[in-house]
Amino acid sequence: MKLTAAFAGALALFATTAIAEVPDLAGREITVVTENAYPPLQFLDKDGKAVGWEYDAMAEMATRLNIVVKYENTSWDAMIPAVSEGQYDLGMTGITIKDDRKEKVDFSDPYMRSEMLMMVRGDEARFTDAASFAAIPELLMAAQPGTSPFYVGVYEVLDGNEENPRIVKFETFGAGLEALKTGDVDLVLSDSTAANGYVSASDGGLKIIGSPLGAEDFGFIFPKGSDLVAPFNAVIADMKADGTLDALNKKWFLDYKMGE
């Protein structure tokens, strides 16, 4: 798979101006919660094993920080409230860093940047970008309420009405994607991490159209005031500086084709 300029930009990583020393947390046990529904960051493979970019990154972070990680699962809509209430030490599922979310949880520094892309069926010919989709009133878009794709669809593709009947709401991203494949909706928005993976694995059943609709930075989330934020910022910077995060990008976005 050829790495396009847009995709390269979507994989841009960030570091602080000065790399702090990675601390030794002396075998501390932490509980990490995720959804396992966001390939290639985290998902269940054909054998039911939880895998993905974030699992590999977390395993390396655990080694460098000397921590023991226990994983739990919850739905996307429950994750931020649960972490905010201190039920878990850390949340990971490609969570976009946003100011309103910072009121509830603390974020790590960004570990990945991704662009929002428009995903359609492979034979779609009725529209080619956001404007032409919006101009055909019978076309429908799937979205998971409360997520970045939902708000981008509302405010950058359609008319700013969060109750617009053209937005068909689904509890999970996967359900909306299945609705696209079966023809029940005509468009799904996703950041490039997931969109490129799904298109690569679709054997021509899906494609990406138009220009990116924006960029978003991903971070891990913690309860407010958590003493884990600084250690994770240090290890993110360390893994960026020594090329580890670049190697994970190559593995999960270039070399790995989901479904094989």
N, C-alpha and C positions, 0 to 999 in steps of 0.2 A: 504494500500500500504506500503510495507516494505521500509524503508529508507536505501539504500545501502551506503557503504563507499564512493563510488564515488559521490553519490548525496549529502551526508553529506558534502563532501569537496566542492561541487559546491555551497553550501549555506553558506560557510564561510564568516563571516562579519568582518569588520575592525573598529578600533577606534584609535583616536590619543592617544599619550602617556599620555596626561593630558586632562581631560574633561573640556572644557571651560563652563562657566555659560551660560545657554540659555537666550538670551536677550528678552526683551519685545519690540516688534516693533509697539506697540500702534495702532493696528487696520489697519496697512498699507495694501493697496490692491495691490496684484500682479497678473499678468497674466501668467498662466502656459499653455504651449502648449504640446500636445501629439498626438499620431497617432491612438490610440484605435485599434491597430492591432497586439498586442504582448502579448497573454495570457501566463501565468496568471498575467503578470505585469499590463497590461491594455487592455481591450477589451469590446465589447458590448455583454451583455448576451442575452438570448433568448427573453427577453422583450425589447431589445434595450437600456437598461440602461448601462452606462459606469461604469465598476467595475474593481477590480483587486488589486494586492499587492500595486502598486504605489499609487492608489487612497486612499487606507486605510492609507498608510504611510503618504501621503500628508495631509490628514485630521487631523491626530494626530499632525503632525508638525505645521500645522496652529494653532491648539489650543495652543500648547506650546509656539510658537513664537508670538501669538496674531496677526495674519495676516488674511486677507480675500482673498481667492483664487478664481479667475475667470479662467475658462478653455476655451481653444480654441483648434481647431484641424487643423493639416496640414499633408502633406505627409512626409515620412522620408527624401527624398532627399531635401526638402525645409526647414527642421527644423533647421539644424545647421546654414545655411546662414541667416535665419530669426532671430534667437536668436543673432547671431553675429552682425546683423544690429540694434539690439535693439527693434525689433518689439514685442518681448515677454520678460518677466523677467526671465523665467526659462523653460527649456525643459526637458521632462522625457519620455523615451521610451526604457529603457534598453540600454542606450548609453554607449558603451565601451570607457573607458578612454584611449586615444591614444595621443602620442606626436604631431602628425600632426594636430589633432583636437584642441589641446591646443593653436595652433597659431591663431585660429579663435575665440574660446570661452574659458571661464574659467570653470573648473570642480569643483564640490564638492569633498570631500573625498569619497572613495568608500562606497556604502551601501550594495553591494552584489558582490559575485564572482560566476562566472558560467563557466562551461567547455563546449567546443564545441563538439557536438555529431553528429553521422551519423544516419539519419533517413531514413528508407526504408519501402516498403510495408511488411505486415506481412508474406506473403508467399515467400519473396525473398530468393533464395537459390544459386544464381549464384556467389555471392561474399560475403565476411564476414568482410572485413576491407578495409582501404584505398588502400593498395597495390593491392589487388585482384580486386577492382573496376577499378583502373588505368590500370590494365593489360588487360581489355576487351574493345577494342576501340569503340564498338558500344554503350556502356552504356553512358547515359547522366545525367547531374547534373543540378538542378535548382538553380539559385542564383539571389539575388537582388543586382545590381551593387552598389559599394561604401560601402557595409556592411562588417562586420567581416567574416560572412560565405563565402562571395564571395572571399575574399582574402585568407582565409584558404583553400578553394577549389582550387584556382589557384596555390598557392605556396606550400601547404602541401599534397594535394591529387594528383593534376595533374602536369603539366610541367613548371609552371611559366609563361605561355602565357595567358595574360588576354583576348585575343581574341580567345582562343581555342574553336572550334565549339562544343566541348562536354559540354560546359557550356551554358545552355539555360537561357537567361536573362529575368527576370520578373520585373515589376514595383513594385510589393508588394510581401512580403513573402507568404501571403495567396494564391496568384495566383500560385506560385511555388509549394506550398503544394498540391493544387488541381491537378496540373499536375502530381505530384507523385501518388496521389490516383487513377487517371484515366489511369496511365501507360504511359503517354507521356514523363516522365523522370523517372530515376531510383534511384535517391539519392537527399536528401535535407540535408544540414548542418544547425544546429541550436544550439545555446547555450542551456544548460540543462534546464534553466527555462521554455522555450517554449517546447522543445522536450519532456520532461517528461510529461508535461501537455497534449500535443497532443496525445502521445502514450496511456496515461491513459484513454483518452476519446474515443479512436478509436475502442474499443471492438475487439482488435486483428488485426485491419486493418493496423496498423503501428507497427514498432518495432525499437529498437536501436541496432546497431551492432558495433563491433570493440571497440577500446579503445578511450578515449577522446583525441582530437587532440590539446588541449591546454586550457588555462584558461584565462578569461578576467574579469576585474573589471568594474562594472557599477557605473556611477555617474550622477548627475544632471548637466545640462549645463546652463551657464549664459553669458550675454554679458561681454566682457573683462572689468575688473576693477569693476565689480558689487559689491556693498556693502552688497549683500545678501549671498555671499559665506561663510563668517565667521559665520553668524547666522545659516545657514544650516549645516555647519560642526559641530557646537556645538550641534544642536538638533539631528543629526545623531548619534553622540557619546553618547548622553544622552539616546536615545532610544535603542541603542545597550547595554549600560551598565545596564539598568533596565529590559532587557528581552523583550521589546516590539517588536523589529525586529524579534527575535526568534519566538514570538507568531504569527507574520504575516507569517513567513515561514511555520509554522505548519499549519496554516489555508489554505494558498493558494497552498502549495506544497504537503501536506499530507492529509488533511481532505476534501479538495474540489475537486470534480471531475467535470471538465467542461462538460457542456451539460445537467446536471441534473437541 
